[in-house]
Amino acid sequence: MNVALENSIYISDKARSKVDQLMKDAGILGDPAYFLRVSVVGGGCSGLSYKLDFDNESKPMDQAFEDNGVKLVTDLKSFLYLVNTTLDFSDGLNGKGFYFSNPNASRTCGCGESFAV
C-alpha cells in the first residue's frame, strides 16, 4: 500500500497499460496534447459517478497531475472528491474495466461505478 505524500490522483500499472492501449487504438498515444480527464458527475445508484475521457483542451480551473507516466487532469470540483484516489484496472472474471480506489468514498455501489461521500 502506497502512502500518499501529497494530494494527487494516482494510476496503477495495470490501468496505465490499458490507457496506453486505448490511446494507441485512438491514434493519440505519444501526442503530448492529449491527457486523461477524470471527473465526477451526479448520477449512479450511490449519487456520484466517475467519468473518464481523453481530452486535449485544458480549462481554467483544471488540476493537472502526472503519475506513472500518465497525465491526469480533473476540474477543481471533481478533485475535491478524487483527492488521493487511485485509478486501477481489472481484467478478472468478476468484472472487467476501470475502477477507482477512493479513500473519500463512504460507500460504493455493487457495480463499482458510483459512490457517495
ChimeraX attribute file (.defattr): number of C-alpha atoms within 10 A of each C-alpha:
attribute: neighborCount
match mode: 1-to-1
recipient: residues
	/A:1	3
	/A:2	4
	/A:3	6
	/A:4	12
	/A:5	7
	/A:6	8
	/A:7	12
	/A:8	18
	/A:9	24
	/A:10	25
	/A:11	23
	/A:12	13
	/A:13	15
	/A:14	15
	/A:15	21
	/A:16	19
	/A:17	15
	/A:18	17
	/A:19	20
	/A:20	17
	/A:21	13
	/A:22	14
	/A:23	18
	/A:24	13
	/A:25	10
	/A:26	10
	/A:27	10
	/A:28	15
	/A:29	16
	/A:30	10
	/A:31	11
	/A:32	9
	/A:33	12
	/A:34	18
	/A:35	24
	/A:36	18
	/A:37	21
	/A:38	20
	/A:39	19
	/A:40	20
	/A:41	13
	/A:42	12
	/A:43	13
	/A:44	16
	/A:45	16
	/A:46	17
	/A:47	14
	/A:48	19
	/A:49	18
	/A:50	21
	/A:51	12
	/A:52	13
	/A:53	11
	/A:54	17
	/A:55	14
	/A:56	13
	/A:57	11
	/A:58	16
	/A:59	10
	/A:60	8
	/A:61	10
	/A:62	16
	/A:63	18
	/A:64	18
	/A:65	15
	/A:66	14
	/A:67	15
	/A:68	12
	/A:69	10
	/A:70	18
	/A:71	18
	/A:72	22
	/A:73	23
	/A:74	23
	/A:75	18
	/A:76	15
	/A:77	14
	/A:78	16
	/A:79	21
	/A:80	12
	/A:81	20
	/A:82	26
	/A:83	17
	/A:84	20
	/A:85	20
	/A:86	19
	/A:87	20
	/A:88	18
	/A:89	21
	/A:90	14
	/A:91	11
	/A:92	8
	/A:93	6
	/A:94	6
	/A:95	12
	/A:96	10
	/A:97	13
	/A:98	18
	/A:99	18
	/A:100	19
	/A:101	15
	/A:102	19
	/A:103	14
	/A:104	15
	/A:105	16
	/A:106	9
	/A:107	14
	/A:108	18
	/A:109	13
	/A:110	10
	/A:111	11
	/A:112	19
	/A:113	19
	/A:114	24
	/A:115	26
	/A:116	16
	/A:117	13
